[in-house]
Amino acid sequence: IPLTTTEDINILIPQTGTRTLTINESGATFLVDQTAAQIISLPAVAAAAGVRYKFVITTSAAQTITIRAATAVQNGTLALTIPVASVGVLATNNTDVIFAASNLVGSHLDVVSNGTIWMVDGASKLIGGFTVL
């Protein structure tokens, strides 16, 4: 069961290793260190209606960070804001959303489940800051 109190919504969790998230961590903001490659797996979407997570890059380094769903159910828009223009990457039924290596501190990704898909929304100031697979 997802956590629902206001106290639970503002949990900050340092994230430094590959792991699978739990539904009970819903509402948490994960502070992601890019000094080591990581794969962060989301729980099964069907059991996660209303679950949400936020991932924020806090240390920029030459490693990728992958946010992975078990099935191809990540959908949404990832903005790449650069000095001259804003462009985006569209996620359509993907399993992986990947923060590129050397992403800038403050780049972030929000994921929310409706029980059918994981909806994603994110921003990076790095050209090519996200890829989707």
Accessible surface in RSA format (square Angstrom, percent):
REM  Atomic radii and reference values for relative SASA: ProtOr
REM  Chains: A
REM  Algorithm: Lee & Richards
REM  Probe-radius: 1.40
REM  Slices: 20
REM RES _ NUM      All-atoms   Total-Side   Main-Chain    Non-polar    All polar
REM                ABS   REL    ABS   REL    ABS   REL    ABS   REL    ABS   REL
RES ILE A   1   173.84  98.9 140.23 104.5  33.62  81.0 143.80 103.5  30.05  81.5
RES PRO A   2    36.56  26.6  32.67  29.8   3.88  14.1  32.67  27.0   3.88  24.1
RES LEU A   3    64.29  35.8  51.84  37.1  12.46  31.3  54.58  38.3   9.71  26.1
RES THR A   4   110.04  78.3  84.14  85.3  25.90  61.7  59.20  79.5  50.84  76.9
RES THR A   5    73.58  52.3  66.44  67.4   7.14  17.0  71.71  96.3   1.87   2.8
RES THR A   6   110.12  78.3 104.71 106.2   5.41  12.9  74.08  99.5  36.04  54.5
RES GLU A   7   152.86  87.8 129.71  98.1  23.15  55.1  56.64 109.5  96.22  78.6
RES ASP A   8    31.54  22.1  31.45  31.3   0.10   0.2   0.39   0.9  31.16  31.1
RES ILE A   9    84.31  48.0  79.46  59.2   4.84  11.7  79.55  57.3   4.76  12.9
RES ASN A  10   118.07  81.4  98.38  95.1  19.69  47.4  33.31  80.2  84.76  81.9
RES ILE A  11    58.08  33.1  51.76  38.6   6.32  15.2  58.08  41.8   0.00   0.0
RES LEU A  12   114.13  63.6  90.65  64.9  23.48  59.0  90.65  63.7  23.48  63.2
RES ILE A  13    40.90  23.3  40.38  30.1   0.52   1.2  40.90  29.4   0.00   0.0
RES PRO A  14   101.89  74.3  87.02  79.3  14.87  54.0  87.02  71.8  14.87  92.4
RES GLN A  15     3.27   1.8   2.70   2.0   0.57   1.4   0.53   1.1   2.74   2.1
RES THR A  16    90.28  64.2  73.73  74.7  16.54  39.4  41.03  55.1  49.24  74.4
RES GLY A  17    34.26  42.2   0.00   N/A  34.26  42.2  30.45  83.6   3.81   8.5
RES THR A  18    93.21  66.3  63.44  64.3  29.77  71.0  50.32  67.6  42.89  64.8
RES ARG A  19    75.98  31.9  64.33  32.8  11.65  27.7  39.78  54.4  36.20  21.9
RES THR A  20    87.57  62.3  72.13  73.1  15.44  36.8  45.72  61.4  41.85  63.3
RES LEU A  21     3.34   1.9   0.00   0.0   3.34   8.4   0.00   0.0   3.34   9.0
RES THR A  22    69.97  49.8  66.07  67.0   3.89   9.3  66.05  88.7   3.91   5.9
RES ILE A  23    36.60  20.8  33.31  24.8   3.29   7.9  33.31  24.0   3.29   8.9
RES ASN A  24    85.11  58.7  81.62  78.9   3.49   8.4  18.32  44.1  66.79  64.6
RES GLU A  25    28.36  16.3  25.86  19.6   2.50   6.0  19.17  37.1   9.19   7.5
RES SER A  26     4.94   4.2   4.31   5.8   0.62   1.4   0.05   0.1   4.89   6.8
RES GLY A  27    12.35  15.2   0.00   N/A  12.35  15.2   6.28  17.2   6.06  13.6
RES ALA A  28     0.83   0.8   0.00   0.0   0.83   1.9   0.00   0.0   0.83   2.2
RES THR A  29    24.46  17.4  24.46  24.8   0.00   0.0   7.16   9.6  17.30  26.2
RES PHE A  30     0.10   0.0   0.10   0.1   0.00   0.0   0.10   0.1   0.00   0.0
RES LEU A  31    52.21  29.1  49.37  35.3   2.83   7.1  49.37  34.7   2.83   7.6
RES VAL A  32     0.06   0.0   0.06   0.1   0.00   0.0   0.06   0.1   0.00   0.0
RES ASP A  33    35.03  24.5  34.22  34.1   0.81   1.9   6.97  16.4  28.05  28.0
RES GLN A  34     0.00   0.0   0.00   0.0   0.00   0.0   0.00   0.0   0.00   0.0
RES THR A  35    83.79  59.6  61.17  62.0  22.62  53.9  44.68  60.0  39.11  59.1
RES ALA A  36    50.08  46.0  46.29  71.4   3.79   8.6  49.69  70.0   0.39   1.0
RES ALA A  37    60.98  56.1  41.31  63.8  19.66  44.7  41.60  58.6  19.38  51.3
RES GLN A  38     3.81   2.1   0.71   0.5   3.09   7.4   1.28   2.7   2.53   1.9
RES ILE A  39    63.79  36.3  63.76  47.5   0.04   0.1  63.76  45.9   0.04   0.1
RES ILE A  40     0.05   0.0   0.05   0.0   0.00   0.0   0.05   0.0   0.00   0.0
RES SER A  41    28.82  24.4  28.82  38.5   0.00   0.0  12.49  26.6  16.32  22.9
RES LEU A  42     6.57   3.7   0.00   0.0   6.57  16.5   0.00   0.0   6.57  17.7
RES PRO A  43    17.09  12.5  10.20   9.3   6.89  25.0  15.77  13.0   1.32   8.2
RES ALA A  44    62.07  57.1  50.91  78.6  11.16  25.4  53.44  75.3   8.63  22.9
RES VAL A  45    20.70  13.6  16.76  15.2   3.94   9.5  16.76  14.6   3.94  10.7
RES ALA A  46    85.34  78.5  60.90  94.0  24.44  55.6  61.35  86.4  23.99  63.5
RES ALA A  47    68.70  63.2  42.24  65.2  26.47  60.2  53.98  76.0  14.73  39.0
RES ALA A  48     0.19   0.2   0.00   0.0   0.19   0.4   0.19   0.3   0.00   0.0
RES ALA A  49    61.72  56.7  45.62  70.4  16.10  36.6  46.04  64.8  15.68  41.5
RES GLY A  50    49.36  60.9   0.00   N/A  49.36  60.9  33.42  91.7  15.94  35.7
RES VAL A  51     0.00   0.0   0.00   0.0   0.00   0.0   0.00   0.0   0.00   0.0
RES ARG A  52   125.85  52.8 125.85  64.2   0.00   0.0  35.32  48.3  90.53  54.9
RES TYR A  53     4.34   2.0   0.00   0.0   4.34  11.3   2.42   1.8   1.92   2.4
RES LYS A  54    67.79  33.1  67.43  41.4   0.36   0.9  41.19  37.1  26.61  28.3
RES PHE A  55     0.01   0.0   0.01   0.0   0.00   0.0   0.01   0.0   0.00   0.0
RES VAL A  56    28.05  18.5  28.05  25.4   0.00   0.0  28.05  24.4   0.00   0.0
RES ILE A  57     0.25   0.1   0.00   0.0   0.25   0.6   0.00   0.0   0.25   0.7
RES THR A  58    56.65  40.3  38.79  39.3  17.86  42.6  31.75  42.6  24.90  37.6
RES THR A  59    53.32  37.9  50.94  51.6   2.39   5.7  33.42  44.9  19.91  30.1
RES SER A  60    48.88  41.3  25.17  33.6  23.71  54.6  17.04  36.3  31.83  44.6
RES ALA A  61    26.76  24.6  16.96  26.2   9.81  22.3  26.76  37.7   0.00   0.0
RES ALA A  62    74.96  68.9  57.11  88.1  17.85  40.6  57.11  80.4  17.85  47.3
RES GLN A  63    67.09  37.5  65.16  47.6   1.94   4.6   4.20   8.9  62.89  47.7
RES THR A  64    56.92  40.5  55.19  55.9   1.73   4.1  34.10  45.8  22.82  34.5
RES ILE A  65     0.00   0.0   0.00   0.0   0.00   0.0   0.00   0.0   0.00   0.0
RES THR A  66    11.62   8.3  11.62  11.8   0.00   0.0   0.31   0.4  11.31  17.1
RES ILE A  67     0.00   0.0   0.00   0.0   0.00   0.0   0.00   0.0   0.00   0.0
RES ARG A  68    86.13  36.2  85.88  43.8   0.25   0.6  27.53  37.6  58.60  35.5
RES ALA A  69     2.43   2.2   0.71   1.1   1.72   3.9   0.74   1.0   1.69   4.5
RES ALA A  70    87.67  80.6  46.87  72.3  40.81  92.8  57.80  81.4  29.88  79.1
RES THR A  71    81.30  57.8  76.53  77.6   4.77  11.4  73.45  98.7   7.85  11.9
RES ALA A  72    48.51  44.6  35.90  55.4  12.60  28.7  35.90  50.6  12.60  33.4
RES VAL A  73    23.04  15.2  23.04  20.9   0.00   0.0  23.04  20.0   0.00   0.0
RES GLN A  74     0.00   0.0   0.00   0.0   0.00   0.0   0.00   0.0   0.00   0.0
RES ASN A  75    28.77  19.8  27.52  26.6   1.25   3.0  17.04  41.0  11.74  11.3
RES GLY A  76    21.33  26.3   0.00   N/A  21.33  26.3  19.61  53.8   1.72   3.9
RES THR A  77    73.54  52.3  70.45  71.4   3.10   7.4  47.80  64.2  25.74  38.9
RES LEU A  78     0.00   0.0   0.00   0.0   0.00   0.0   0.00   0.0   0.00   0.0
RES ALA A  79    35.17  32.3  34.67  53.5   0.50   1.1  35.02  49.3   0.15   0.4
RES LEU A  80    11.17   6.2  11.17   8.0   0.00   0.0  11.17   7.8   0.00   0.0
RES THR A  81    55.23  39.3  53.73  54.5   1.50   3.6  41.31  55.5  13.92  21.0
RES ILE A  82    29.97  17.1  21.84  16.3   8.12  19.6  24.01  17.3   5.95  16.2
RES PRO A  83   141.79 103.3  97.02  88.4  44.77 162.8 110.08  90.9  31.71 197.1
RES VAL A  84   134.74  88.7 101.49  91.9  33.26  80.1 106.63  92.7  28.11  76.2
RES ALA A  85    49.98  46.0  37.92  58.5  12.06  27.4  49.58  69.8   0.40   1.1
RES SER A  86    83.51  70.6  53.56  71.5  29.95  69.0  33.44  71.2  50.07  70.1
RES VAL A  87    79.91  52.6  69.56  63.0  10.35  24.9  78.88  68.5   1.04   2.8
RES GLY A  88    49.77  61.4   0.00   N/A  49.77  61.4  11.85  32.5  37.92  84.9
RES VAL A  89    33.36  21.9  29.12  26.4   4.24  10.2  33.34  29.0   0.02   0.0
RES LEU A  90   123.34  68.7 103.79  74.3  19.55  49.2 103.89  73.0  19.45  52.3
RES ALA A  91     1.66   1.5   0.00   0.0   1.66   3.8   0.00   0.0   1.66   4.4
RES THR A  92    81.46  57.9  68.58  69.5  12.89  30.7  61.80  83.0  19.66  29.7
RES ASN A  93    86.22  59.5  74.90  72.4  11.33  27.3  16.45  39.6  69.78  67.4
RES ASN A  94    23.73  16.4  22.28  21.5   1.45   3.5   1.45   3.5  22.28  21.5
RES THR A  95    44.36  31.6  43.72  44.3   0.64   1.5  27.52  37.0  16.84  25.5
RES ASP A  96     8.65   6.1   8.65   8.6   0.00   0.0   0.00   0.0   8.65   8.6
RES VAL A  97     0.00   0.0   0.00   0.0   0.00   0.0   0.00   0.0   0.00   0.0
RES ILE A  98    24.08  13.7  24.08  17.9   0.00   0.0  24.08  17.3   0.00   0.0
RES PHE A  99     0.00   0.0   0.00   0.0   0.00   0.0   0.00   0.0   0.00   0.0
RES ALA A 100    21.40  19.7  17.54  27.1   3.86   8.8  21.40  30.1   0.00   0.0
RES ALA A 101    39.20  36.0  29.57  45.6   9.63  21.9  29.57  41.6   9.63  25.5
RES SER A 102    52.40  44.3  49.12  65.6   3.27   7.5  29.93  63.7  22.47  31.5
RES ASN A 103     0.00   0.0   0.00   0.0   0.00   0.0   0.00   0.0   0.00   0.0
RES LEU A 104    80.34  44.7  80.12  57.3   0.23   0.6  80.34  56.4   0.00   0.0
RES VAL A 105    98.18  64.6  73.76  66.8  24.42  58.9  73.76  64.1  24.42  66.2
RES GLY A 106    39.49  48.7   0.00   N/A  39.49  48.7  27.62  75.8  11.87  26.6
RES SER A 107     5.93   5.0   0.88   1.2   5.04  11.6   3.31   7.1   2.61   3.7
RES HIS A 108    52.88  28.9  52.88  36.8   0.00   0.0  28.29  29.2  24.59  28.6
RES LEU A 109     0.00   0.0   0.00   0.0   0.00   0.0   0.00   0.0   0.00   0.0
RES ASP A 110    38.92  27.3  38.21  38.0   0.70   1.7  17.18  40.4  21.73  21.7
RES VAL A 111     0.00   0.0   0.00   0.0   0.00   0.0   0.00   0.0   0.00   0.0
RES VAL A 112    33.79  22.2  33.79  30.6   0.00   0.0  33.79  29.4   0.00   0.0
RES SER A 113     2.16   1.8   0.00   0.0   2.16   5.0   0.00   0.0   2.16   3.0
RES ASN A 114    80.35  55.4  54.76  52.9  25.60  61.6  27.82  66.9  52.54  50.8
RES GLY A 115    19.73  24.3   0.00   N/A  19.73  24.3   7.07  19.4  12.66  28.4
RES THR A 116    95.59  68.0  87.13  88.3   8.46  20.2  60.61  81.4  34.98  52.9
RES ILE A 117    45.94  26.1  45.94  34.2   0.00   0.0  45.94  33.1   0.00   0.0
RES TRP A 118     0.84   0.3   0.84   0.4   0.00   0.0   0.00   0.0   0.84   1.4
RES MET A 119    75.08  38.9  72.63  48.1   2.45   5.8  39.84  33.9  35.24  46.7
RES VAL A 120     6.49   4.3   0.00   0.0   6.49  15.6   0.79   0.7   5.69  15.4
RES ASP A 121    87.99  61.6  87.82  87.4   0.17   0.4  24.91  58.6  63.08  62.9
RES GLY A 122     4.26   5.2   0.00   N/A   4.26   5.2   1.52   4.2   2.73   6.1
RES ALA A 123    30.47  28.0  29.74  45.9   0.73   1.7  29.93  42.1   0.54   1.4
RES SER A 124     2.42   2.0   0.00   0.0   2.42   5.6   2.23   4.7   0.20   0.3
RES LYS A 125   144.40  70.4 132.95  81.6  11.44  27.2  76.24  68.6  68.16  72.6
RES LEU A 126    46.32  25.8  44.93  32.1   1.39   3.5  46.32  32.5   0.00   0.0
RES ILE A 127   131.83  75.0 115.42  86.0  16.42  39.6 116.00  83.5  15.84  43.0
RES GLY A 128    34.61  42.7   0.00   N/A  34.61  42.7  28.13  77.2   6.48  14.5
RES GLY A 129     0.00   0.0   0.00   N/A   0.00   0.0   0.00   0.0   0.00   0.0
RES PHE A 130     2.95   1.5   0.00   0.0   2.95   7.7   0.00   0.0   2.95   8.4
RES THR A 131    69.07  49.1  66.22  67.1   2.85   6.8  62.20  83.5   6.87  10.4
RES VAL A 132    33.20  21.8  16.61  15.0  16.60  40.0  16.61  14.4  16.60  45.0
RES LEU A 133   120.51  67.1  99.09  70.9  21.42  53.8 120.51  84.6   0.00   0.0
END  Absolute sums over single chains surface
CHAIN  1 A     6341.3       5148.5       1192.8       4228.7       2112.6
END  Absolute sums over all chains
TOTAL          6341.3       5148.5       1192.8       4228.7       2112.6
